[in-house]
């Protein structure tokens, strides 16, 4: 029942739900206390609403955000408390007392301060919201961007300002209970003085040298930087916060380009969640600003997603436009008809080319280029299971998808069967479970299945740790854990040493990456991953959630994988290791393979997972691995050849397309010159 209430109220936990109930019930309680009248009851109920309101704001509760939609926003809640306090004074027969008039005047004056406070905060934020935001672009030497106001002034400013009424409320309640106006006027004075000081503290940031330059000047300096840097290849991306992984997966590839790279983003939230990179990044939310930007040196534009805002760059004829996507799978998104808007479509291997041919969506075969998948370079080829080590099987199901189709994921129909059979396997195997981060966001049933599987694995891990057949070298694991703590401490220093920037403008000014620190962080993260796997026994079952260890790291320590139809399967094929895919929609083996290229070398599992033994046999005995040759052929078909490397293929494709773009531009210039000569003649 509580879980249902949490879901209906759109809150994150039972504590958040309790706070919401206390806050919403607190206001009627305040009114009742005012009518009785009872100062202690009024004070208690008021304290509850203050605390609950503050807690919900700190949690960023969805419920709090929605209250403003029903005219019960933050300011209204504070105003209601203050009006009920006036009612309490009237019911206490204090309407002719000085404290009554003082309280009324205080709250009117206090609300009078809200207008200049809100106006100043809005003005400061608007003036410091530059038309572009950047990383790794040296604007500091070209333009003066002043420091941001102290974080305490602008962060949750409305809530802070309104809470200054607390001094007046406490003072008035004390005055009402003591029959003396002095405490009330002290509290009133504190509230008005603090409110006035808050307004005065904001005023310097709306004038003089503390105001950033206007939009035209900023854009001019960005163009100046572009003319000096002369970018040649652009990665363009637009999307929501949840889609940032689609651009993050291309950052390392952009760093390895032979041409000068640039990343253009369209949403500020994407920039805020972008992974660290050494590549220059420009976020341009305004379409007009982007279309007026000097990108005359760019010859190749790469697009990781098919979105409407792509048109703002696609309109530029001096560069060639390429759809590179954000994964390789048999999903319909991989053959979107919009792809024919690009000059070329780059796919991993022959399979991508064939998908477009079969889909017949208008993408010509001569416009498709096979470049491999540069992101898969960290995935190691399987070398078999050493005799002294227990096999490791990774279960990496995808999520339920936006449509909630039960066939999207194996979790709900097959997940428990798969995990139980793996945990009971004889000879034993180690199980790693890494669910998709979106699991349970659409269907509560998927979230419940995830929780049940997690509990099964954790229970099995505890039982195995207590089993005398499984022994761990405590010295080795202790040393690894100590090393892990050392690496994490150093990473915390490196990642946090730059400090949080006051705002986006300040981050733009100071956003040039320290390359030495960046490289040390990358090295330490590699060491962290190696150390993490040594920090517990090689037979210990693990539930792996969060960003670290990464999915590819789990691939490298696994000997086989069970998954669902998604790009995870195509990526795992790069390892050459045995894998199984669940036919959760129960299409049947032949139809399932016909519809999904990536499963043609897989063990196909029914929802009962009875076929899992075939996968385990292939892991334990290479002679029983009847699909080994099929995997080699499928790997080349899906991902292309191992030589030349994917990044070499990618760089070659960029260079070839840049030549085509340059040839087109030269041709246009020649035709324009010829036309001008004819006109003169």
Secondary structure, 3 states (H helix, E strand, C coil): CHHHHHHHHCCCCHHHHHHHHHHHHHHHHHHHHHHHCCHHHHHHHHHHHHHHHHHHHHHCCHHHHHHHHHCCCHHHHHHHHHHHHHHHHHHCCCCCCHHHHHHHHHHHHHHHHHHHHHHHHHHHHHHCCCCCEEECCCCCCCCCCCCCCCHHHHCCHHHHHHHCHHHHHHHHHHHHHHCCCHHHHHHHHHHHHHHHHHHHHHHHHHCHHHCCCCHHHHHHHHHHHHHHHCCCEEEEECCCHHHCHHHHCCHHHHHCCCCCEEEEECCHHHHHCCCCCCCCEEECCCHHHHHCCCCCCCCEEEECCCCHHHHHHHCCCCCEEEECCCCCCCCHHHHCHHHHHCCEEEECCHHHHHHHHHHCCCCCHHHEEECCCHHHHHCCCCCCCCCCCCCEEEEECCCCCCCCCHHHCCHHHHHHHHHHHHHCCCCCCEEEECCCCCCCCCCHHHHHHHHHHHHHHHHHHHHHHHCCCCCCCHHHHHHHHHHHHHHHHHHHHHHHCCCCCCCHHHHHHCCCCCHHHHHHHHHHHHHHHHHHHHCCCCCCCEECCCCCCCHHHHHHHCCEEEECCCHHHHHHHHHCCEEEEECCCCCCHHHHHHHCHHHCCCEEECCCCCCHHHHHHHHHCHHHCCCHHHHHHHHHHHHCCCCCCHHHHHHHHHHHHHHHHHHHHHHHHHHHHHHHHHHHC
